[in-house]
Amino acid sequence: MINFLKGGMKIRNSHLIYRDLNNLMQSNDFQKGESHVHLQGGVSLGIGAFNLTLSLFPPRILKILEFAGFSGDKEYGLSQLHEGATSYNLRSLLCTMLLLCYYTFLSFILGIGEEDIKEADSLLQPYISRYPKSAIFLFFAGRIEEIKGNIDQAIQWFEDGCSAQQSWKQFHHMCYWELMWCVAYKGMWRVAYFYADLLSKENRWSKAMYVYMKAAFLSMLPADEPRPFDESEVELFRLVPTLKQRIAGKSPPTEKYVIRKARRYQAKDPVSLPVPALEMMYLWNGFSVLGKDPQLTEDTLNTLCMAENRLLQEPANDYQDDDHCSILLLKGLCLKHRGRLEQAEECFTQISEKKMKYDHHLVPNALLEMSLLYMQQRRGEDAIPLLRRAKNNYKNYSMESRTLFRIHAALTKLRAPDSEESSTDGASLS
């Protein structure tokens, strides 16, 4: 706890130094010299990074941080980072890298997946032209194509990123992770399994996650299809809880989620998860990628329909209602991306907390997806109450922080305060 407080004070001191430097440079007494552009780039990087990062936090946390002297203005942070990235200074590359991380990861996974990827593309192009063999820029090029829904091009960029260098093996693992999802989008479960297997053997980030993904991909294969290396998904699922790790005394939320999902396999006669790979895909906002490709979306919808039919034909069990609601959530997303909005809304509406026994995270996520559906239809006044309900009425469910970040991003998009006491004047879309 003492080290944690000391770390917090150092971060606060860093923020205050950047703020004082920024005020000094804007004063009339400041004398500009030859190195002014580099100092300005460093200040832009610091001020921009603090404001952009803090703006992602929900207002309740942000108010506490602002009381401690921090500030979180998203637009100001982005403008500072863009200024630093587009001017010729020592920190322009760092500003560019931070913006690329924001556009391709932070805003995509923790937001609503609607950030302008063209901005990331325009930032990357000068660097990819200047350094065509740079593994880092090849990786970001692949990530941008993946978000656009150009899966084959993304795969090519990631493979080029792997072959560009051999000394930094951890960077290969980043590419393997993205390649794993790219082939999963295409329904190539066996190939996805091999990437997960590589990660489970070579990378130490989360063995529980990798083994769970191996089991999830195997469970998507037909029951009569031979498994690679004669591995059993049931045995792999049973192995997941033994691989739990703690960071700063706590387990990562993703590990808590996969351990809870794998718990049902500890029984002598386990009840199988219907579509575990697609459930994990949703947690990484992968359906926003699938939705860019009509054929992949339709194939995924067919997979979900077949899983739903199998589920309804099976004998009743404790997990049946939860599994059905999980399928309905994913079906609704596919239907939304296919333009069948009424059917999508019907799927989301059928997800009820009265049916839940284990997967309590499905209800707030269904409310969130219903709200995003309303936003797509320019029905912001209908979306806001659902977002506030999802935020205020549900606590202590799996991956809660991720859902709260996405709710905050949606409310920000609608320019609506988080408080229910506010009026609905902010219901118009920005």
Secondary structure, DSSP 8 states (H G I E B T S, - for coil): -HHHHHHHHHHHHHHHHHHHHHHHHHSTT----TTHHHHHHHHHHHHHHHHHHHHTS-HHHHHHHHHTT----HHHHHHHHHHHHHS-STTHHHHHHHHHHIIIIIHHHSS-S-S-HHHHHHHHHHHHHH-TT-HHHHHHHHHHHHHHT-HHHHHHHHHHHHHH-SS-HHHHHHHHHHHHHHHHHTT-HHHHHHHHHHHHHH--S-HHHHHHHHHHHHHTS-TTS--GGG--HHHHHHHGGGG---BTTB--HHHHHHHHHHGGGGSSS----SSHHHHHHHHTTTHHHHTT-HHHHHHHHHHHHHHHHHHHHS---TTHHHHHHHHHHHHHHHHHHTT-HHHHHHHHHT--GGG-SS-TTHHHHHHHHHHHHHHHTT-HHHHHHHHHHHHHS--S-TTHHHHHHHHHHHHHHTT--S-TTS-GGGGS--
